[in-house]
Amino acid sequence: MLDVLIVGAGPVGLTAGCILAQQGHAVRVVRKHPPFTGHSRASVIWPRALEIMESIGVTESLRAMGSHVTRIGYYSSGTSIGRFELDRLDDTAFRFALGVSQHETEAVLEAALRAAGGTVDDAELLALEQDEGHVTARLRRDGADATVSARFLIGADGANSTVRALLGIATHDVGPRVSFRIADAVVDQLPEDEASYCWTPAGGMAIGPHDRGAFRLAHRIAPDDVHDTSVESFQRLLDERGPGGRAPVVRELISTADFQARFAIAERFRVGRCYLAGDSAHVMAPAGGQGMNSGMLDAAALSWRMLEALRNGAADSALAEYDAERQVVIRKIMATAVEHARDGGLRSDEDIAVRDQRYRAMWQNAAQHKDRVARLSQLTVDPARAAGASIPS
Ligand SMILES: Cc1cc2nc3c(=O)[nH]c(=O)nc-3n(C[C@H](O)[C@H](O)[C@H](O)COP(=O)(O)OP(=O)(O)OC[C@H]3O[C@@H](n4cnc5c(N)ncnc54)[C@H](O)[C@@H]3O)c2cc1C
């Protein structure tokens, strides 16, 4: 019997798999889809998630391919209203974020998981049942069905989670639905160490460096927008909305995508021996880059508790707290992401003036400046970290 069956080989399932396998537990990760290698999806790993990556031993590999982001710049109609420096953080070894494509992160984690003896294979979860001692899952692999038993199951199977559906867990929207158009692009004349949010009354543009030399460009779209994913359209938006004083030139679009994002949270993260983590438990729009990062924190919080339960063979009391703890943490992270999305969506002169003043004040005030970067870095929301608990290495 497996110790843990993990459904989903995205960044969350793989993070949990690494932590558990590195402690010698029998872990199998299954995925329905082959690894996604289109647009970059998540393109920033914040300091708290980097601390988790460090405990797994993969930060050197990630650093070799990613951009070092040292500040977050905010611009209102081209004028700087705040430049928040990550070197204000004083209680982490990671005073920077890494801009790196999600599929690169997944590849590095998958290699670490295999090196630790865990397995990853292409199989779809179809059904599950559980009793007091174990979970039994029915999987389809190469057209044939098979059952597998495990002491615990982690549903890290993304926004349309099968695990969540099989457990009968509902989700609730907690913020607006927003549509985005993104590009991964080669752009000249943009700094590789700054993630920028450029807001104008006509709309915004987010710019995030990743994979050394490539940038994520993202802007909101309305349902009736013309579908234009040309180099010229992104160039025009950068000219109209980008940081003032620079003249960025879009050389090449590596990939583009449109997608609708929502803010939603599952009403429970646990039923019996089955647990939700990452997008299966909560989804958030990409403004602020909090989605994948918060899922990686779930993975660490859950795995750490599972290690205790597996080691002691005891009643899983620490595990029982996972649901309540993560609901609180995720709602805090979600509030930051919703605020970020709302700030970027303001249109009236009056609202914009108030927002810009608020950002300037935060920027100039040392405590608020640090709090801002600590919140985006997810350093202040993790009870395990605050308690000094670390993942055993
Ligand atoms: C365009 C875009 C931009 C984004 N930008 C950011 C960002 O800048 N920062 C950030 O932090 N986040 C960002 N996100 C969010 C981030 O991509 C997600 O939060 C992250 O992918 C969630 O990881 P996950 O492991 O929970 O799920 P996923 O990455 O969705 O992985 C789900 C896994 O489950 C598997 N699966 C699904 N169903 C089954 C089944 N029945 N049986 C077996 N396997 C199954 C899939 O094959 C896959 O392996 C962005 C998302 C998008 C779409």
The ligand as an SDF file (V2000), in Angstrom:
LIG
                    3D

 53 58  0  0  0  0  0  0  0  0999 V2000
   -2.3480   32.4390  -17.4220 C   0  0  0  0  0  0  0  0  0  0  0  0
   -2.0610   32.1370  -15.9820 C   0  0  0  0  0  0  0  0  0  0  0  0
   -1.1520   32.9060  -15.3040 C   0  0  0  0  0  0  0  0  0  0  0  0
   -0.8520   32.6320  -13.9920 C   0  0  0  0  0  0  0  0  0  0  0  0
    0.0650   33.3950  -13.3350 N   0  0  0  0  0  0  0  0  0  0  0  0
    0.3930   33.0980  -12.0490 C   0  0  0  0  0  0  0  0  0  0  0  0
    1.4300   33.8230  -11.3630 C   0  0  0  0  0  0  0  0  0  0  0  0
    2.0650   34.7450  -11.9120 O   0  0  0  0  0  0  0  0  0  0  0  0
    1.7470   33.4670  -10.0900 N   0  0  0  0  0  0  0  0  0  0  0  0
    1.0920   32.4350   -9.4410 C   0  0  0  0  0  0  0  0  0  0  0  0
    1.4320   32.1520   -8.2740 O   0  0  0  0  0  0  0  0  0  0  0  0
    0.1180   31.7310  -10.0720 N   0  0  0  0  0  0  0  0  0  0  0  0
   -0.2430   32.0370  -11.3600 C   0  0  0  0  0  0  0  0  0  0  0  0
   -1.1960   31.3060  -12.0080 N   0  0  0  0  0  0  0  0  0  0  0  0
   -1.8620   30.2260  -11.2960 C   0  0  0  0  0  0  0  0  0  0  0  0
   -1.0550   28.9350  -11.3500 C   0  0  0  0  0  0  0  0  0  0  0  0
   -0.7900   28.5540  -12.6790 O   0  0  0  0  0  0  0  0  0  0  0  0
   -1.8610   27.8660  -10.6390 C   0  0  0  0  0  0  0  0  0  0  0  0
   -2.1520   28.3550   -9.3530 O   0  0  0  0  0  0  0  0  0  0  0  0
   -1.0770   26.5670  -10.5340 C   0  0  0  0  0  0  0  0  0  0  0  0
   -0.9340   25.9250  -11.7900 O   0  0  0  0  0  0  0  0  0  0  0  0
   -1.8180   25.5920   -9.6150 C   0  0  0  0  0  0  0  0  0  0  0  0
   -1.0480   24.4520   -9.4980 O   0  0  0  0  0  0  0  0  0  0  0  0
   -1.7250   23.0730   -9.1020 P   0  0  0  0  0  0  0  0  0  0  0  0
   -0.5730   22.1180   -8.9780 O   0  0  0  0  0  0  0  0  0  0  0  0
   -2.6520   23.2750   -7.9720 O   0  0  0  0  0  0  0  0  0  0  0  0
   -2.6500   22.6770  -10.3410 O   0  0  0  0  0  0  0  0  0  0  0  0
   -2.3230   22.5360  -11.8780 P   0  0  0  0  0  0  0  0  0  0  0  0
   -1.0570   23.1940  -12.2300 O   0  0  0  0  0  0  0  0  0  0  0  0
   -3.5630   22.9440  -12.6130 O   0  0  0  0  0  0  0  0  0  0  0  0
   -2.1050   20.9560  -12.0660 O   0  0  0  0  0  0  0  0  0  0  0  0
   -3.1980   20.0470  -12.0180 C   0  0  0  0  0  0  0  0  0  0  0  0
   -2.6880   18.6430  -12.2590 C   0  0  0  0  0  0  0  0  0  0  0  0
   -3.7530   17.7230  -12.0220 O   0  0  0  0  0  0  0  0  0  0  0  0
   -3.8390   16.7910  -13.0890 C   0  0  0  0  0  0  0  0  0  0  0  0
   -5.2170   16.2670  -13.1320 N   0  0  0  0  0  0  0  0  0  0  0  0
   -6.3650   16.9520  -13.3000 C   0  0  0  0  0  0  0  0  0  0  0  0
   -7.4230   16.1160  -13.2180 N   0  0  0  0  0  0  0  0  0  0  0  0
   -6.9180   14.8750  -12.9950 C   0  0  0  0  0  0  0  0  0  0  0  0
   -7.4850   13.5590  -12.8300 C   0  0  0  0  0  0  0  0  0  0  0  0
   -8.8180   13.3380  -12.8450 N   0  0  0  0  0  0  0  0  0  0  0  0
   -6.6640   12.5150  -12.6440 N   0  0  0  0  0  0  0  0  0  0  0  0
   -5.3110   12.6860  -12.6020 C   0  0  0  0  0  0  0  0  0  0  0  0
   -4.7260   13.8990  -12.7420 N   0  0  0  0  0  0  0  0  0  0  0  0
   -5.5150   14.9780  -12.9290 C   0  0  0  0  0  0  0  0  0  0  0  0
   -3.3890   17.5660  -14.2920 C   0  0  0  0  0  0  0  0  0  0  0  0
   -2.9780   16.6970  -15.3410 O   0  0  0  0  0  0  0  0  0  0  0  0
   -2.2110   18.3650  -13.6800 C   0  0  0  0  0  0  0  0  0  0  0  0
   -1.0680   17.5400  -13.6370 O   0  0  0  0  0  0  0  0  0  0  0  0
   -1.5130   31.5690  -13.3290 C   0  0  0  0  0  0  0  0  0  0  0  0
   -2.4510   30.7800  -14.0240 C   0  0  0  0  0  0  0  0  0  0  0  0
   -2.7270   31.0660  -15.3360 C   0  0  0  0  0  0  0  0  0  0  0  0
   -3.7420   30.1960  -16.0650 C   0  0  0  0  0  0  0  0  0  0  0  0
  1  2  1  0
  2  3  1  0
  2 52  2  0
  3  4  2  0
  4  5  1  0
  4 50  1  0
  5  6  2  0
  6  7  1  0
  6 13  1  0
  7  8  2  0
  7  9  1  0
  9 10  1  0
 10 11  2  0
 10 12  1  0
 12 13  2  0
 13 14  1  0
 14 15  1  0
 14 50  1  0
 15 16  1  0
 16 17  1  0
 16 18  1  0
 18 19  1  0
 18 20  1  0
 20 21  1  0
 20 22  1  0
 22 23  1  0
 23 24  1  0
 24 25  2  0
 24 26  1  0
 24 27  1  0
 27 28  1  0
 28 29  2  0
 28 30  1  0
 28 31  1  0
 31 32  1  0
 32 33  1  0
 33 34  1  0
 33 48  1  0
 34 35  1  0
 35 36  1  0
 35 46  1  0
 36 37  1  0
 36 45  1  0
 37 38  2  0
 38 39  1  0
 39 40  1  0
 39 45  2  0
 40 41  1  0
 40 42  2  0
 42 43  1  0
 43 44  2  0
 44 45  1  0
 46 47  1  0
 46 48  1  0
 48 49  1  0
 50 51  2  0
 51 52  1  0
 52 53  1  0
M  END
$$$$
